[in-house]
């Protein structure tokens, strides 16, 4: 049976948001028109979570570009991520390995930490492209640690994780699907 969350990578789905390329210096900015309505005003399209197919594909392209920067001489597994804020800005990340192995950082956390360190707290979606040099169309879903970092800042029911291969094919999950029944800030609240 066809997976309703699986995209074709061929584009063309008309969406509820219109994205424009902004004129910022340095990082490219995507403007989300209608974002002022906030999460409550956003239409969730079945199969694409918080973003439409066109936006998913733009994010995948940015994740692929970020993957080119991956520093992964030990695993030779190269990962790029592109994180979309509620305001329409994109923060990219790559995996950064270390000779001591343990200090290595995943692409997703690089993107999140870049964004949060710039004052961002509200996120809609992340695209992830991960593969070795000889990609055979494989997908890299985020590791458990990265899922937990996402859960710190994102709503499980609608934060959208776009998992793509190097051919641009992809499938989509909500954070809640990837990390059900997770531990979060609410668990620390005194009753
Ligand atoms: N990696 C990521 O960057 N993201 C993932 O979702 C999975 C794994 C990195 C960590 C390490 O540098 C390499 O891929 C192999 O595990």
Backbone and ligand atoms as CSV (ligand in chain L), in Angstrom:
chain,resi,resn,atom,element,x,y,z
A,1,UNK,N,N,0.843,-1.202,0.000
A,1,UNK,CA,C,0.000,0.000,0.000
A,1,UNK,C,C,0.876,1.250,0.000
A,2,UNK,N,N,0.414,2.265,-0.672
A,2,UNK,CA,C,1.179,3.505,-0.761
A,2,UNK,C,C,1.230,4.174,0.607
A,3,UNK,N,N,2.385,4.632,0.974
A,3,UNK,CA,C,2.553,5.353,2.227
A,3,UNK,C,C,2.121,6.798,1.999
A,4,UNK,N,N,1.089,7.261,2.707
A,4,UNK,CA,C,0.608,8.623,2.475
A,4,UNK,C,C,1.638,9.683,2.839
A,5,UNK,N,N,2.646,9.305,3.611
A,5,UNK,CA,C,3.653,10.282,4.026
A,5,UNK,C,C,4.809,10.343,3.041
A,6,UNK,N,N,4.803,9.483,2.059
A,6,UNK,CA,C,5.950,9.397,1.161
A,6,UNK,C,C,5.784,10.360,-0.011
A,7,UNK,N,N,6.780,11.180,-0.230
A,7,UNK,CA,C,6.710,12.133,-1.329
A,7,UNK,C,C,7.350,11.584,-2.578
A,8,UNK,N,N,7.036,12.185,-3.658
A,8,UNK,CA,C,7.590,11.727,-4.924
A,8,UNK,C,C,8.866,12.457,-5.283
A,9,UNK,N,N,9.046,13.624,-4.691
A,9,UNK,CA,C,10.200,14.437,-5.055
A,9,UNK,C,C,9.997,15.162,-6.377
A,10,UNK,N,N,8.818,15.016,-6.949
A,10,UNK,CA,C,8.593,15.624,-8.258
A,10,UNK,C,C,7.950,17.003,-8.151
A,11,UNK,N,N,7.585,17.393,-6.960
A,11,UNK,CA,C,7.049,18.741,-6.757
A,11,UNK,C,C,5.621,18.867,-7.228
A,12,UNK,N,N,5.173,20.086,-7.302
A,12,UNK,CA,C,3.888,20.347,-7.906
A,12,UNK,C,C,2.698,20.382,-6.966
A,13,UNK,N,N,2.882,19.987,-5.709
A,13,UNK,CA,C,1.739,20.060,-4.807
A,13,UNK,C,C,1.498,21.517,-4.421
A,14,UNK,N,N,0.269,21.980,-4.613
A,14,UNK,CA,C,-0.008,23.359,-4.240
A,14,UNK,C,C,-0.197,23.420,-2.736
A,15,UNK,N,N,0.368,24.407,-2.126
A,15,UNK,CA,C,0.400,24.433,-0.673
A,15,UNK,C,C,-0.357,25.582,-0.068
A,16,UNK,N,N,-0.416,25.547,1.254
A,16,UNK,CA,C,-1.105,26.601,1.968
A,16,UNK,C,C,-0.182,27.773,2.253
A,17,UNK,N,N,1.108,27.597,2.024
A,17,UNK,CA,C,2.049,28.682,2.257
A,17,UNK,C,C,2.717,29.057,0.949
A,18,UNK,N,N,3.078,30.317,0.866
A,18,UNK,CA,C,3.871,30.762,-0.278
A,18,UNK,C,C,5.224,31.204,0.260
A,19,UNK,N,N,6.269,30.706,-0.319
A,19,UNK,CA,C,7.607,31.047,0.137
A,19,UNK,C,C,8.281,31.935,-0.891
A,20,UNK,N,N,8.937,32.956,-0.372
A,20,UNK,CA,C,9.690,33.845,-1.243
A,20,UNK,C,C,11.121,33.881,-0.770
A,21,UNK,N,N,12.020,34.001,-1.702
A,21,UNK,CA,C,13.425,34.133,-1.327
A,21,UNK,C,C,13.667,35.554,-0.870
A,22,UNK,N,N,14.169,35.701,0.327
A,22,UNK,CA,C,14.427,37.017,0.879
A,22,UNK,C,C,15.780,37.543,0.449
A,23,UNK,N,N,16.031,38.793,0.747
A,23,UNK,CA,C,17.268,39.423,0.299
A,23,UNK,C,C,18.301,39.595,1.391
A,24,UNK,N,N,18.302,38.721,2.365
A,24,UNK,CA,C,19.238,38.865,3.472
A,24,UNK,C,C,20.677,38.670,3.032
A,25,UNK,N,N,21.584,39.245,3.804
A,25,UNK,CA,C,22.997,39.012,3.507
A,25,UNK,C,C,23.411,37.726,4.193
A,26,UNK,N,N,24.313,37.017,3.583
A,26,UNK,CA,C,24.759,35.757,4.179
A,26,UNK,C,C,23.750,34.661,3.940
A,27,UNK,N,N,23.091,34.247,5.013
A,27,UNK,CA,C,22.147,33.150,4.890
A,27,UNK,C,C,20.933,33.558,4.064
A,28,UNK,N,N,20.513,32.637,3.263
A,28,UNK,CA,C,19.307,32.883,2.490
A,28,UNK,C,C,18.093,32.738,3.407
A,29,UNK,N,N,17.117,33.568,3.197
A,29,UNK,CA,C,15.942,33.555,4.062
A,29,UNK,C,C,14.722,33.228,3.232
A,30,UNK,N,N,13.925,32.322,3.735
A,30,UNK,CA,C,12.647,32.045,3.103
A,30,UNK,C,C,11.574,32.710,3.949
A,31,UNK,N,N,10.741,33.476,3.341
A,31,UNK,CA,C,9.691,34.173,4.072
A,31,UNK,C,C,8.406,33.357,4.018
A,32,UNK,N,N,7.850,33.101,5.174
A,32,UNK,CA,C,6.591,32.380,5.225
A,32,UNK,C,C,5.466,33.402,5.250
A,33,UNK,N,N,4.748,33.491,4.188
A,33,UNK,CA,C,3.622,34.421,4.167
A,33,UNK,C,C,2.475,33.802,4.957
A,34,UNK,N,N,1.904,34.602,5.826
A,34,UNK,CA,C,0.810,34.074,6.643
A,34,UNK,C,C,1.277,33.485,7.959
A,35,UNK,N,N,2.574,33.564,8.219
A,35,UNK,CA,C,3.091,32.971,9.449
A,35,UNK,C,C,2.620,33.728,10.688
A,36,UNK,N,N,2.153,34.974,10.491
A,36,UNK,CA,C,1.692,35.759,11.634
A,36,UNK,C,C,0.521,35.088,12.346
A,37,UNK,N,N,-0.168,34.227,11.626
A,37,UNK,CA,C,-1.303,33.528,12.251
A,37,UNK,C,C,-0.832,32.486,13.255
A,38,UNK,N,N,0.434,32.153,13.190
A,38,UNK,CA,C,0.977,31.185,14.139
A,38,UNK,C,C,0.529,29.776,13.832
A,39,UNK,N,N,0.894,28.875,14.703
A,39,UNK,CA,C,0.597,27.465,14.482
A,39,UNK,C,C,-0.890,27.234,14.291
A,40,UNK,N,N,-1.691,27.931,15.123
A,40,UNK,CA,C,-3.137,27.668,15.120
A,40,UNK,C,C,-3.761,27.972,13.765
A,41,UNK,N,N,-3.201,28.970,13.078
A,41,UNK,CA,C,-3.777,29.366,11.806
A,41,UNK,C,C,-3.255,28.576,10.619
A,42,UNK,N,N,-2.351,27.677,10.873
A,42,UNK,CA,C,-1.732,26.968,9.756
A,42,UNK,C,C,-2.491,25.708,9.406
A,43,UNK,N,N,-2.656,25.557,8.143
A,43,UNK,CA,C,-3.383,24.390,7.649
A,43,UNK,C,C,-2.398,23.231,7.512
A,44,UNK,N,N,-2.729,22.138,8.112
A,44,UNK,CA,C,-1.867,20.973,7.973
A,44,UNK,C,C,-2.329,20.158,6.786
A,45,UNK,N,N,-1.448,19.975,5.844
A,45,UNK,CA,C,-1.803,19.168,4.679
A,45,UNK,C,C,-1.407,17.734,4.934
A,46,UNK,N,N,-2.333,16.863,4.756
A,46,UNK,CA,C,-2.048,15.452,5.010
A,46,UNK,C,C,-0.869,15.012,4.152
A,47,UNK,N,N,0.053,14.394,4.795
A,47,UNK,CA,C,1.208,13.888,4.071
A,47,UNK,C,C,2.419,14.789,4.125
A,48,UNK,N,N,2.220,16.045,4.486
A,48,UNK,CA,C,3.357,16.952,4.504
A,48,UNK,C,C,3.524,17.689,5.816
A,49,UNK,N,N,2.708,17.397,6.821
A,49,UNK,CA,C,2.886,18.055,8.103
A,49,UNK,C,C,2.734,19.548,7.995
A,50,UNK,N,N,3.693,20.283,8.542
A,50,UNK,CA,C,3.597,21.744,8.611
A,50,UNK,C,C,4.009,22.432,7.329
A,51,UNK,N,N,4.462,21.716,6.342
A,51,UNK,CA,C,4.910,22.345,5.097
A,51,UNK,C,C,4.279,21.640,3.896
A,52,UNK,N,N,4.240,22.347,2.787
A,52,UNK,CA,C,3.742,21.728,1.561
A,52,UNK,C,C,4.904,21.052,0.820
A,53,UNK,N,N,4.553,20.361,-0.249
A,53,UNK,CA,C,5.564,19.603,-0.977
A,53,UNK,C,C,6.663,20.466,-1.560
A,54,UNK,N,N,6.269,21.639,-2.048
A,54,UNK,CA,C,7.251,22.547,-2.656
A,54,UNK,C,C,8.280,22.998,-1.611
A,55,UNK,N,N,7.786,23.325,-0.427
A,55,UNK,CA,C,8.671,23.754,0.653
A,55,UNK,C,C,9.558,22.608,1.109
A,56,UNK,N,N,8.969,21.420,1.205
A,56,UNK,CA,C,9.758,20.241,1.586
A,56,UNK,C,C,10.932,20.074,0.632
A,57,UNK,N,N,10.671,20.260,-0.642
A,57,UNK,CA,C,11.736,20.060,-1.629
A,57,UNK,C,C,12.795,21.164,-1.571
A,58,UNK,N,N,12.379,22.390,-1.238
A,58,UNK,CA,C,13.360,23.467,-1.045
A,58,UNK,C,C,14.263,23.155,0.152
A,59,UNK,N,N,13.647,22.649,1.214
A,59,UNK,CA,C,14.432,22.310,2.410
A,59,UNK,C,C,15.397,21.169,2.117
A,60,UNK,N,N,14.935,20.191,1.353
A,60,UNK,CA,C,15.801,19.059,0.992
A,60,UNK,C,C,17.017,19.551,0.215
A,61,UNK,N,N,16.786,20.492,-0.696
A,61,UNK,CA,C,17.899,21.036,-1.487
A,61,UNK,C,C,18.933,21.694,-0.561
A,62,UNK,N,N,18.444,22.439,0.419
A,62,UNK,CA,C,19.360,23.092,1.367
A,62,UNK,C,C,20.089,22.066,2.231
A,63,UNK,N,N,19.380,20.988,2.597
A,63,UNK,CA,C,20.031,19.921,3.375
A,63,UNK,C,C,21.126,19.253,2.545
A,64,UNK,N,N,20.871,19.083,1.261
A,64,UNK,CA,C,21.887,18.487,0.380
A,64,UNK,C,C,23.113,19.379,0.272
A,65,UNK,N,N,22.882,20.691,0.178
A,65,UNK,CA,C,24.006,21.634,0.127
A,65,UNK,C,C,24.800,21.583,1.436
A,66,UNK,N,N,24.087,21.504,2.560
A,66,UNK,CA,C,24.755,21.443,3.867
A,66,UNK,C,C,25.566,20.148,3.992
A,67,UNK,N,N,25.055,19.086,3.391
A,67,UNK,CA,C,25.763,17.794,3.440
A,67,UNK,C,C,27.146,17.887,2.797
A,68,UNK,N,N,27.277,18.774,1.830
A,68,UNK,CA,C,28.581,18.965,1.174
A,68,UNK,C,C,29.640,19.441,2.172
A,69,UNK,N,N,29.187,20.057,3.270
A,69,UNK,CA,C,30.102,20.588,4.286
A,69,UNK,C,C,30.407,19.563,5.382
A,70,UNK,N,N,29.781,18.405,5.332
A,70,UNK,CA,C,29.952,17.417,6.407
A,70,UNK,C,C,31.424,17.104,6.631
A,71,UNK,N,N,31.792,17.036,7.908
A,71,UNK,CA,C,33.155,16.635,8.277
A,71,UNK,C,C,33.053,15.253,8.900
A,72,UNK,N,N,33.238,14.235,8.090
A,72,UNK,CA,C,33.002,12.862,8.540
A,72,UNK,C,C,34.096,11.918,8.026
A,73,UNK,N,N,35.368,12.216,8.388
A,73,UNK,CA,C,36.470,11.385,7.877
A,73,UNK,C,C,36.505,9.993,8.506
A,74,UNK,N,N,35.810,9.787,9.612
A,74,UNK,CA,C,35.882,8.498,10.324
A,74,UNK,C,C,34.780,7.549,9.866
A,75,UNK,N,N,33.564,8.024,9.827
A,75,UNK,CA,C,32.462,7.159,9.379
A,75,UNK,C,C,32.289,7.192,7.862
A,76,UNK,N,N,32.732,8.270,7.234
A,76,UNK,CA,C,32.470,8.513,5.812
A,76,UNK,C,C,30.965,8.446,5.496
A,77,UNK,N,N,30.175,8.830,6.495
A,77,UNK,CA,C,28.719,8.928,6.322
A,77,UNK,C,C,28.383,10.415,6.454
A,78,UNK,N,N,27.870,10.984,5.388
A,78,UNK,CA,C,27.750,12.441,5.295
A,78,UNK,C,C,26.287,12.857,5.427
A,79,UNK,N,N,26.028,13.751,6.376
A,79,UNK,CA,C,24.651,14.133,6.679
A,79,UNK,C,C,24.506,15.649,6.619
A,80,UNK,N,N,23.413,16.097,6.017
A,80,UNK,CA,C,23.061,17.508,6.010
A,80,UNK,C,C,21.635,17.681,6.502
A,81,UNK,N,N,21.375,18.819,7.144
A,81,UNK,CA,C,20.028,19.098,7.646
A,81,UNK,C,C,19.688,20.553,7.369
A,82,UNK,N,N,18.407,20.822,7.175
A,82,UNK,CA,C,17.926,22.196,6.997
A,82,UNK,C,C,16.677,22.369,7.842
A,83,UNK,N,N,16.764,23.301,8.783
A,83,UNK,CA,C,15.723,23.519,9.793
A,83,UNK,C,C,14.965,24.798,9.476
A,84,UNK,N,N,13.658,24.703,9.359
A,84,UNK,CA,C,12.797,25.844,9.006
A,84,UNK,C,C,12.154,26.417,10.258
A,85,UNK,N,N,12.360,27.716,10.484
A,85,UNK,CA,C,11.733,28.376,11.630
A,85,UNK,C,C,10.314,28.810,11.264
A,86,UNK,N,N,9.560,29.121,12.295
A,86,UNK,CA,C,8.184,29.568,12.086
A,86,UNK,C,C,8.144,30.848,11.255
A,87,UNK,N,N,9.186,31.672,11.396
A,87,UNK,CA,C,9.256,32.933,10.645
A,87,UNK,C,C,9.779,32.736,9.231
A,88,UNK,N,N,10.161,31.518,8.885
A,88,UNK,CA,C,10.555,31.242,7.510
A,88,UNK,C,C,12.046,31.258,7.240
A,89,UNK,N,N,12.835,31.335,8.303
A,89,UNK,CA,C,14.289,31.317,8.097
A,89,UNK,C,C,14.793,29.877,8.141
A,90,UNK,N,N,15.849,29.629,7.406
A,90,UNK,CA,C,16.407,28.276,7.362
A,90,UNK,C,C,17.799,28.272,7.981
A,91,UNK,N,N,18.021,27.356,8.908
A,91,UNK,CA,C,19.344,27.126,9.486
A,91,UNK,C,C,19.797,25.740,9.062
A,92,UNK,N,N,20.984,25.671,8.500
A,92,UNK,CA,C,21.481,24.377,8.040
A,92,UNK,C,C,22.505,23.814,9.025
A,93,UNK,N,N,22.769,22.526,8.898
A,93,UNK,CA,C,23.800,21.888,9.719
A,93,UNK,C,C,24.344,20.662,9.015
A,94,UNK,N,N,25.556,20.279,9.419
A,94,UNK,CA,C,26.139,19.032,8.922
A,94,UNK,C,C,26.695,18.262,10.115
A,95,UNK,N,N,27.010,16.989,9.899
A,95,UNK,CA,C,27.677,16.262,10.980
A,95,UNK,C,C,29.148,16.660,11.041
A,96,UNK,N,N,29.651,16.723,12.266
A,96,UNK,CA,C,31.023,17.157,12.519
A,96,UNK,C,C,31.660,16.126,13.449
A,97,UNK,N,N,32.556,15.323,12.892
A,97,UNK,CA,C,33.133,14.227,13.673
A,97,UNK,C,C,34.427,14.666,14.357
A,98,UNK,N,N,34.928,13.768,15.191
A,98,UNK,CA,C,36.116,14.075,15.979
A,98,UNK,C,C,36.952,12.810,16.126
A,99,UNK,N,N,38.266,12.976,16.162
A,99,UNK,CA,C,39.171,11.822,16.288
A,99,UNK,C,C,38.887,11.017,17.552
A,100,UNK,N,N,38.340,11.673,18.564
A,100,UNK,CA,C,37.979,10.976,19.799
A,100,UNK,C,C,36.575,10.366,19.729
A,101,UNK,N,N,35.950,10.448,18.573
A,101,UNK,CA,C,34.630,9.875,18.267
A,101,UNK,C,C,33.495,10.472,19.098
A,102,UNK,N,N,33.599,10.404,20.412
A,102,UNK,CA,C,32.502,10.831,21.297
A,102,UNK,C,C,32.030,12.255,21.067
A,103,UNK,N,N,32.928,13.198,20.842
A,103,UNK,CA,C,32.488,14.584,20.649
A,103,UNK,C,C,31.799,14.854,19.306
A,104,UNK,N,N,31.639,13.858,18.474
A,104,UNK,CA,C,31.005,14.075,17.160
A,104,UNK,C,C,29.589,14.604,17.324
A,105,UNK,N,N,29.191,15.452,16.392
A,105,UNK,CA,C,27.848,16.033,16.455
A,105,UNK,C,C,27.070,15.737,15.171
A,106,UNK,N,N,25.811,15.402,15.337
A,106,UNK,CA,C,24.959,15.101,14.178
A,106,UNK,C,C,24.548,16.391,13.452
A,107,UNK,N,N,24.194,16.243,12.206
A,107,UNK,CA,C,23.757,17.374,11.385
A,107,UNK,C,C,22.540,18.082,11.985
A,108,UNK,N,N,21.608,17.296,12.488
A,108,UNK,CA,C,20.374,17.872,13.020
A,108,UNK,C,C,20.659,18.763,14.226
A,109,UNK,N,N,21.511,18.261,15.128
A,109,UNK,CA,C,21.819,19.072,16.315
A,109,UNK,C,C,22.648,20.297,15.944
A,110,UNK,N,N,23.513,20.170,14.963
A,110,UNK,CA,C,24.243,21.362,14.503
A,110,UNK,C,C,23.249,22.433,14.069
A,111,UNK,N,N,22.242,22.040,13.297
A,111,UNK,CA,C,21.244,23.011,12.808
A,111,UNK,C,C,20.455,23.607,13.973
A,112,UNK,N,N,20.017,22.761,14.892
A,112,UNK,CA,C,19.244,23.257,16.043
A,112,UNK,C,C,20.083,24.206,16.897
A,113,UNK,N,N,21.327,23.837,17.148
A,113,UNK,CA,C,22.140,24.657,18.051
A,113,UNK,C,C,22.519,25.984,17.385
A,114,UNK,N,N,22.741,25.944,16.092
A,114,UNK,CA,C,22.956,27.214,15.382
A,114,UNK,C,C,21.731,28.111,15.532
A,115,UNK,N,N,20.563,27.540,15.330
A,115,UNK,CA,C,19.323,28.333,15.350
A,115,UNK,C,C,19.027,28.868,16.755
A,116,UNK,N,N,19.100,27.993,17.739
A,116,UNK,CA,C,18.770,28.413,19.112
A,116,UNK,C,C,19.780,29.456,19.597
A,117,UNK,N,N,21.030,29.291,19.206
A,117,UNK,CA,C,22.049,30.255,19.636
A,117,UNK,C,C,21.875,31.611,18.968
A,118,UNK,N,N,21.044,31.664,17.923
A,118,UNK,CA,C,20.713,32.941,17.278
A,118,UNK,C,C,19.371,33.472,17.770
A,119,UNK,N,N,18.800,32.817,18.781
A,119,UNK,CA,C,17.564,33.315,19.380
A,119,UNK,C,C,16.294,32.661,18.879
A,120,UNK,N,N,16.410,31.687,18.000
A,120,UNK,CA,C,15.216,31.021,17.458
A,120,UNK,C,C,14.678,30.011,18.472
A,121,UNK,N,N,13.354,29.929,18.549
A,121,UNK,CA,C,12.745,28.946,19.444
A,121,UNK,C,C,11.575,28.212,18.796
A,122,UNK,N,N,11.103,28.703,17.657
A,122,UNK,CA,C,9.884,28.138,17.058
A,122,UNK,C,C,10.209,27.548,15.693
A,123,UNK,N,N,9.926,26.263,15.550
A,123,UNK,CA,C,10.325,25.555,14.340
A,123,UNK,C,C,9.161,24.795,13.729
A,124,UNK,N,N,9.186,24.723,12.413
A,124,UNK,CA,C,8.127,24.011,11.685
A,124,UNK,C,C,8.569,22.645,11.186
A,125,UNK,N,N,9.778,22.577,10.673
A,125,UNK,CA,C,10.181,21.355,9.962
A,125,UNK,C,C,11.692,21.278,9.841
A,126,UNK,N,N,12.166,20.052,9.618
A,126,UNK,CA,C,13.590,19.845,9.319
A,126,UNK,C,C,13.695,18.806,8.206
A,127,UNK,N,N,14.576,19.066,7.257
A,127,UNK,CA,C,14.874,18.067,6.223
A,127,UNK,C,C,16.250,17.489,6.506
A,128,UNK,N,N,16.386,16.190,6.295
A,128,UNK,CA,C,17.641,15.481,6.591
A,128,UNK,C,C,18.023,14.615,5.397
A,129,UNK,N,N,19.272,14.769,4.963
A,129,UNK,CA,C,19.800,13.904,3.896
A,129,UNK,C,C,21.074,13.270,4.413
A,130,UNK,N,N,21.097,11.954,4.509
A,130,UNK,CA,C,22.283,11.272,5.020
A,130,UNK,C,C,22.611,10.050,4.187
A,131,UNK,N,N,23.887,9.935,3.804
A,131,UNK,CA,C,24.314,8.785,3.004
A,131,UNK,C,C,25.832,8.731,2.973
A,132,UNK,N,N,26.341,7.563,2.665
A,132,UNK,CA,C,27.774,7.426,2.426
A,132,UNK,C,C,28.124,7.965,1.060
A,133,UNK,N,N,29.387,7.828,0.700
A,133,UNK,CA,C,29.826,8.336,-0.609
A,133,UNK,C,C,29.073,7.663,-1.749
A,134,UNK,N,N,28.936,6.351,-1.621
A,134,UNK,CA,C,28.236,5.575,-2.648
A,134,UNK,C,C,26.802,5.371,-2.181
A,135,UNK,N,N,25.986,6.385,-2.363
A,135,UNK,CA,C,24.612,6.275,-1.887
A,135,UNK,C,C,23.808,5.347,-2.789
A,136,UNK,N,N,23.076,4.454,-2.137
A,136,UNK,CA,C,22.190,3.586,-2.907
A,136,UNK,C,C,20.742,3.906,-2.563
A,137,UNK,N,N,20.499,5.180,-2.384
A,137,UNK,CA,C,19.128,5.617,-2.122
A,137,UNK,C,C,18.680,5.454,-0.681
A,138,UNK,N,N,19.668,5.286,0.208
A,138,UNK,CA,C,19.262,5.049,1.595
A,138,UNK,C,C,18.795,6.332,2.281
A,139,UNK,N,N,18.042,6.141,3.352
A,139,UNK,CA,C,17.529,7.238,4.165
A,139,UNK,C,C,18.196,7.196,5.534
A,140,UNK,N,N,18.384,8.381,6.140
A,140,UNK,CA,C,18.900,8.445,7.508
A,140,UNK,C,C,17.877,9.165,8.381
A,141,UNK,N,N,17.125,8.393,9.130
A,141,UNK,CA,C,16.207,8.988,10.112
A,141,UNK,C,C,17.041,9.482,11.291
A,142,UNK,N,N,16.591,10.521,11.977
A,142,UNK,CA,C,17.401,11.094,13.055
A,142,UNK,C,C,17.625,10.116,14.205
A,143,UNK,N,N,18.796,10.221,14.824
A,143,UNK,CA,C,19.117,9.353,15.969
A,143,UNK,C,C,18.288,9.766,17.178
A,144,UNK,N,N,18.315,8.934,18.201
A,144,UNK,CA,C,17.503,9.177,19.394
A,144,UNK,C,C,17.866,10.467,20.104
A,145,UNK,N,N,19.158,10.764,20.161
A,145,UNK,CA,C,19.588,11.984,20.846
A,145,UNK,C,C,19.035,13.208,20.121
A,146,UNK,N,N,19.089,13.195,18.794
A,146,UNK,CA,C,18.564,14.332,18.028
A,146,UNK,C,C,17.047,14.448,18.183
A,147,UNK,N,N,16.359,13.327,18.253
A,147,UNK,CA,C,14.904,13.372,18.474
A,147,UNK,C,C,14.604,14.054,19.806
A,148,UNK,N,N,15.410,13.756,20.808
A,148,UNK,CA,C,15.200,14.361,22.129
A,148,UNK,C,C,15.466,15.866,22.078
A,149,UNK,N,N,16.480,16.280,21.350
A,149,UNK,CA,C,16.756,17.726,21.201
A,149,UNK,C,C,15.591,18.407,20.483
A,150,UNK,N,N,15.053,17.761,19.439
A,150,UNK,CA,C,13.877,18.305,18.753
A,150,UNK,C,C,12.721,18.467,19.739
A,151,UNK,N,N,12.549,17.471,20.623
A,151,UNK,CA,C,11.414,17.486,21.548
A,151,UNK,C,C,11.503,18.630,22.555
A,152,UNK,N,N,12.693,19.130,22.778
A,152,UNK,CA,C,12.864,20.254,23.707
A,152,UNK,C,C,12.211,21.524,23.166
A,153,UNK,N,N,12.187,21.658,21.842
A,153,UNK,CA,C,11.739,22.911,21.222
A,153,UNK,C,C,10.506,22.771,20.340
A,154,UNK,N,N,10.109,21.560,20.021
A,154,UNK,CA,C,9.089,21.381,18.988
A,154,UNK,C,C,7.908,20.573,19.495
A,155,UNK,N,N,6.757,20.873,18.929
A,155,UNK,CA,C,5.557,20.133,19.326
A,155,UNK,C,C,5.532,18.795,18.602
A,156,UNK,N,N,5.404,17.694,19.348
A,156,UNK,CA,C,5.461,16.374,18.721
A,156,UNK,C,C,4.373,16.166,17.670
A,157,UNK,N,N,3.214,16.781,17.891
A,157,UNK,CA,C,2.089,16.511,16.989
A,157,UNK,C,C,2.227,17.179,15.632
A,158,UNK,N,N,3.048,18.222,15.525
A,158,UNK,CA,C,3.127,18.827,14.194
A,158,UNK,C,C,4.526,19.168,13.685
A,159,UNK,N,N,5.543,19.092,14.519
A,159,UNK,CA,C,6.882,19.331,13.959
A,159,UNK,C,C,7.170,18.233,12.923
A,160,UNK,N,N,7.622,18.661,11.752
A,160,UNK,CA,C,7.660,17.788,10.579
A,160,UNK,C,C,9.095,17.413,10.219
A,161,UNK,N,N,9.354,16.140,10.155
A,161,UNK,CA,C,10.693,15.633,9.842
A,161,UNK,C,C,10.649,15.009,8.443
A,162,UNK,N,N,11.414,15.620,7.537
A,162,UNK,CA,C,11.441,15.193,6.135
A,162,UNK,C,C,12.735,14.416,5.929
A,163,UNK,N,N,12.612,13.146,5.648
A,163,UNK,CA,C,13.783,12.264,5.557
A,163,UNK,C,C,13.983,11.918,4.084
A,164,UNK,N,N,15.096,12.419,3.533
A,164,UNK,CA,C,15.301,12.331,2.084
A,164,UNK,C,C,16.562,11.553,1.745
A,165,UNK,N,N,16.582,10.992,0.550
A,165,UNK,CA,C,17.825,10.388,0.056
A,165,UNK,C,C,18.483,11.347,-0.939
A,166,UNK,N,N,19.636,10.967,-1.436
A,166,UNK,CA,C,20.381,11.903,-2.287
A,166,UNK,C,C,19.727,12.083,-3.661
A,167,UNK,N,N,18.773,11.225,-3.978
A,167,UNK,CA,C,18.024,11.393,-5.235
A,167,UNK,C,C,16.860,12.366,-5.065
A,168,UNK,N,N,16.635,12.823,-3.829
A,168,UNK,CA,C,15.552,13.767,-3.582
A,168,UNK,C,C,14.219,13.106,-3.266
A,169,UNK,N,N,14.218,11.778,-3.175
A,169,UNK,CA,C,12.990,11.094,-2.744
A,169,UNK,C,C,12.902,11.218,-1.224
A,170,UNK,N,N,11.700,11.265,-0.712
A,170,UNK,CA,C,11.597,11.505,0.724
A,170,UNK,C,C,10.303,10.958,1.306
A,171,UNK,N,N,10.329,10.799,2.638
A,171,UNK,CA,C,9.097,10.519,3.363
A,171,UNK,C,C,9.056,11.441,4.567
A,172,UNK,N,N,7.877,11.572,5.150
A,172,UNK,CA,C,7.646,12.579,6.182
A,172,UNK,C,C,7.068,11.925,7.434
A,173,UNK,N,N,7.583,12.335,8.573
A,173,UNK,CA,C,7.052,11.894,9.862
A,173,UNK,C,C,6.863,13.111,10.765
A,174,UNK,N,N,5.906,13.036,11.670
A,174,UNK,CA,C,5.887,14.034,12.737
A,174,UNK,C,C,6.886,13.596,13.808
A,175,UNK,N,N,7.314,14.568,14.610
A,175,UNK,CA,C,8.213,14.232,15.709
A,175,UNK,C,C,7.563,13.203,16.633
A,176,UNK,N,N,6.258,13.341,16.868
A,176,UNK,CA,C,5.564,12.402,17.746
A,176,UNK,C,C,5.582,10.970,17.230
A,177,UNK,N,N,5.598,10.831,15.923
A,177,UNK,CA,C,5.706,9.483,15.354
A,177,UNK,C,C,7.092,8.890,15.595
A,178,UNK,N,N,8.101,9.774,15.588
A,178,UNK,CA,C,9.484,9.299,15.776
A,178,UNK,C,C,9.842,9.123,17.248
A,179,UNK,N,N,9.181,9.905,18.106
A,179,UNK,CA,C,9.495,9.853,19.540
A,179,UNK,C,C,8.192,9.857,20.346
A,180,UNK,N,N,7.478,8.741,20.335
A,180,UNK,CA,C,6.224,8.696,21.078
A,180,UNK,C,C,6.479,8.606,22.583
A,181,UNK,N,N,5.576,9.197,23.345
A,181,UNK,CA,C,5.625,9.067,24.807
A,181,UNK,C,C,6.968,9.512,25.375
A,182,UNK,N,N,7.486,10.603,24.848
A,182,UNK,CA,C,8.818,11.060,25.254
A,182,UNK,C,C,8.814,11.783,26.593
A,183,UNK,N,N,10.001,11.930,27.133
A,183,UNK,CA,C,10.208,12.690,28.366
A,183,UNK,C,C,10.509,14.129,27.990
A,184,UNK,N,N,9.838,15.060,28.674
A,184,UNK,CA,C,10.061,16.464,28.340
A,184,UNK,C,C,9.912,17.363,29.547
A,185,UNK,N,N,9.932,18.666,29.273
A,185,UNK,CA,C,9.881,19.676,30.336
A,185,UNK,C,C,8.665,19.485,31.241
A,186,UNK,N,N,7.543,19.033,30.657
A,186,UNK,CA,C,6.314,18.865,31.446
A,186,UNK,C,C,6.505,17.833,32.561
A,187,UNK,N,N,7.382,16.865,32.341
A,187,UNK,CA,C,7.622,15.840,33.353
A,187,UNK,C,C,8.309,16.386,34.596
A,188,UNK,N,N,8.943,17.536,34.442
A,188,UNK,CA,C,9.685,18.105,35.572
A,188,UNK,C,C,8.824,19.047,36.400
A,189,UNK,N,N,7.596,19.318,35.900
A,189,UNK,CA,C,6.725,20.237,36.631
A,189,UNK,C,C,6.221,19.588,37.929
A,190,UNK,N,N,6.320,20.343,39.005
A,190,UNK,CA,C,5.860,19.831,40.299
A,190,UNK,C,C,4.332,19.837,40.324
A,191,UNK,N,N,3.743,18.774,40.870
A,191,UNK,CA,C,2.271,18.675,40.907
A,191,UNK,C,C,1.714,19.290,42.180
L,1,LIG,N1,N,24.573,11.211,11.894
L,1,LIG,C1,C,23.901,12.384,11.709
L,1,LIG,O1,O,24.511,13.435,11.515
L,1,LIG,N2,N,22.550,12.359,11.747
L,1,LIG,C2,C,21.798,11.240,11.843
L,1,LIG,O2,O,20.591,11.304,11.822
L,1,LIG,C3,C,22.454,9.941,12.005
L,1,LIG,C4,C,23.930,9.954,12.175
L,1,LIG,C5,C,26.032,11.223,11.780
L,1,LIG,C6,C,26.784,10.963,13.044
L,1,LIG,C7,C,28.089,10.425,12.515
L,1,LIG,O3,O,28.923,11.530,12.160
L,1,LIG,C8,C,27.709,9.704,11.235
L,1,LIG,O4,O,26.434,10.210,10.872
L,1,LIG,C9,C,27.640,8.202,11.372
L,1,LIG,O5,O,26.865,7.832,12.460
